[in-house]
């Protein structure tokens, strides 16, 4: 969910015909459930858009009301149903080399600093996490930069990259690694030709080397604990927290901090901030932070 814009007005509605009515209580129940499960804080202004997005589910599966749909979700805890719900209440939008300053800093400053420290500790386990990876552009971008940085020495490292998202549908898109021309247009031509292949229909597909080094997994960032045995040296979670309220962001940042190696980096979106009062990470540049420790 790299840019998970909840109920973006620009996204098409998912139903035809008149909208089914939703009561104040039904809207509140669904809003609370979405907040509890996904951390997305829907405002009253999103009410009509929520209704329009859920029409297809209600009509296609025979639910007579939003209350029936809510009760089904709560009682069954159906993973596929919740995955369908998050797909409908979020719109994923990203592209290669988005917010380029972060990738420049990653390549020229963060990655060299982390590698130098790992060498001092006689370690070769480079751990990088792309949280809220959406359709995979950010994850593949980071891998390409890692390949460029290490060159022929990459094979000497236990590297690769973990990319997670809550949406199973968008993870399938990321794993396929096929993108239209406009999504890869921000890539330098040399890099595009080196790491992608052009398909007959004009789209571009990530090469086998990129796919082999990217591990895509479903993960809900609202989990109280992350299932990682070791911390990461670099975490990217950009344009995800903008749709969370203050307490949700603070709790998530604490979990990120627990999952960050001392001296490790956290990158968030340029429209996001950790807040002036937080003391877990040291501010480096807009939307880039470091955990003290080296």
N, C-alpha and C positions, 0 to 999 in steps of 0.2 A: 504494500500500500504506500508506495513512495510518495505520490501525492494522492492521498485518499480524501478526496473532496466530497464530504457527505452530501448526497442529494444535490449535486451540482445542477443548477437550472439549465445548463447547456446540454445536459445528457437527455436522451429521449425517454419519454414515459414508456412504461412497459405494458400498457393496457389500452384497449379501445373502448369507446362507449362511455356512458356516465359513470362517475366514480361512486364506489360504495361508500355509504356514510360511516364516519368514525366518531364515536362519542369522546368527550373529554377524558373519561376514565380509560377508554381503550388506548387513546393516544398516550396517556401518561404511563400505562402499563408497558406498552411497547418501547416508549422512550427510556424508561427505567431499565428494561431488559437489555436494550442495545448499549446503554451506558455501562451496565454491570458486566456484560460479556466482552464488549469491544472497546470501552473507554470513550466512545464517540458521544459527545454532548449535543444532542439535537435541540434546537431552540423552537419556540412556538412558530417562528416563521417558516420552519421546514415541514409543518404539519401536512399541507396539501401535497407537497412533493413526496412525503413518506407514503401517503395514501395512494398516489398515482403509481409509485414504484411497486407496491405490494399487490396491486390489482391482479396481476398475472398469476401470482401464487394462489390467491383466494379463489379466483374463478377457475383456474386450471385444476385445483385439487379438491374443490367442492366445499371449502370452508364457508359457512353461512354468514360469518361475521369476523371482525378483527379479534373479538374476544375468543372465538373458537380457535383461531390461528395462534393466538398467544398461549392459550391453555395447552395446545398440542406441543408447542415448543418447550414449555416448562415441564410438562409431564413426561415427555419422551426423551428430551435432551438429544434429539436426533442430530448427529454431527452434520449430515448432509443438508438438513434443513437450516441449520445455523450458518453453514457455509453459503447456502443460497441467499440467506438474509443479508450477510455482510457484502456479498456481491451486489445486491440491489441497493444498499444504503451507502455504498461508496463508489466513487468513480476514479479509477487509476489513470494517472496521466504523468508520463515522464518521457525522457529522450536521452540519447547519448551526450555526454559532456555537459550535462545540465549543471549550472552553478560551477563553472569551470575553475574558479579560484580555489575551490576545495581540492579538485583533482591535481592542480598544480602544486598545492601545499603538500598533499599526500606524497607526490612523486619526489619533490625537491627537499622536503623537510621532515615530515613525519616518518615515512618509510625508512629513509637513511638513518634517522635517530634510533628507531626501534631495532633495526638490523645491527647497528653498531653495538647497542647494549646487549643484544642477544649473543653476539660474538664474544663480548667480554665475559659473559656468563657461560660460555661454551655451550650454547643452546642453538638449535636449528629449527625450533618449532614456532613458526610464524603463524599467528592466529588472527584472522580478520573476519569480522561479522558485518554483513549488510542486513540490517533489521528493517523490515517493511520494504522488501526489495521490489515489490510491484512486478512488472513484466520483465525484469532482469537486466535492463540497460545499465543501471548503476553497478551491479555485480560484475558484469562482463567488462565494464569500463575499468574497474579497479584491477581486475585480472590482467587486462592488457598492459596497464601501467606497471604491474608487478613483473610481467614478462620482459618489458622494456628495461626495467631497472636491473634485474638480475642477469639478463642475457643467458648465456650458456650455463651460468651457475645455478639457475633456478632448480634444476634437478637435485642439487645438493641440499635443498631445504625441504623440510616437512611443512609445506605451505598450503596452497589452495585457498578456498574462501567458502564460508558458510553464508547462505542467503535465505532469509526466512520471510514468510508472509502468512497472514491468516486466511487468505483466499486460495482455495484449492484450484479454482479456475484460473486465476492469474499466475499461479505457480506452474501450471501446465504450459501456459504461454511462455513463461521464462525458460522452462526446460527445453521447449522446442527451439527457442532462440531465433525465430524468424521475424524480421522487421521490414516495414515498408521503407522506401527510399527516404521519405521525409524524416523518419525517426533516426536514421543514421547520417543525415546530412551534416551534422555538426562534428562528425569525426574527421580528422585529417585523412586525406585520400590514401596516403601510404599505410596508415593504420587499418583503414577499412579493407584495403586489398590484402593486407597481411593476415588478418584474423577472421575475415568473413569471406563467404563465397556468394556470388550473385546467382540466384535461381532463375529458371526460365521465365517466370512470371514477373520478374523485375524486383522481387524482394531480396533481402540479404539474410543469410543464415550464419549464425556463429559457427566457427570451425570446431572440429572435434577437440582440439587442444583446450579451447575455452570451456567447452562443455565438461570435459573430463575433470577440470580443476574447480568447477563450481558445484557445490552441494546445496540443492534446494530442498528446504523442509518447511512444513507447516508449523507455525508457532504463534500463539496468542500472546502479545506483549502484556496483556493484563494478568497473566499467570503470576501468582504471588512469588514463585521461585522459578528461575530459569534452569533448564535441565543440562547445565554444562559442568563438566568435571574440572575444566581449566578456564582461566580468564583469557580475555582477548587483548592484544596489544592495540588494535584499532577497531573502533565501532562506528559505522555510519548509520544514522537513523534520521533521515532528512525528510522534512515535509510530512511528518506523521503526527507529531505532538501538537501541531497548530490547532487540531480539532479536539484536543483534550482540555479539560478544565484544569485549574491550578493544582488541586490535590492529586489528580491523576498524573499530571506531568511530574510533580515532585516525587511521587512514589516510583514512577518509572525510572527517573534519573537515579534514584537510590539503587534500583536494581541494576541499572547499567554500571554504576560505580562499583558495585560488588563484583561485576563481571569484567572489570577492566584491570589489566595488569598495572602495577605501579609504574608510572611514567607513560602509560598508554593514552590514546587520543579518543575523543568523542567528537563527531561531526554531526551537526543538526542543520535544518534548513535555514536559509537566510531570513526567512520571515518568522523564525522562531528564536526564543531566548531561554536560557536556564534561569534567568532572573538575577538581579543584583545581589540578593541576599544569600544565594547558595554558596556553599564553601567546599563542595565536594570536588569540583574541577576548577582549574585555573584558566582564565580567559586568555586566548592566544590572538585571535582575530575574529571578525564577524562569523559567528556560528561554528567556531572551532575551539575546543577546550582540551586540557590535559590534566590527567590525574597525577598528583605529586607522588614522588617515590624514588626516582633514579638519583 
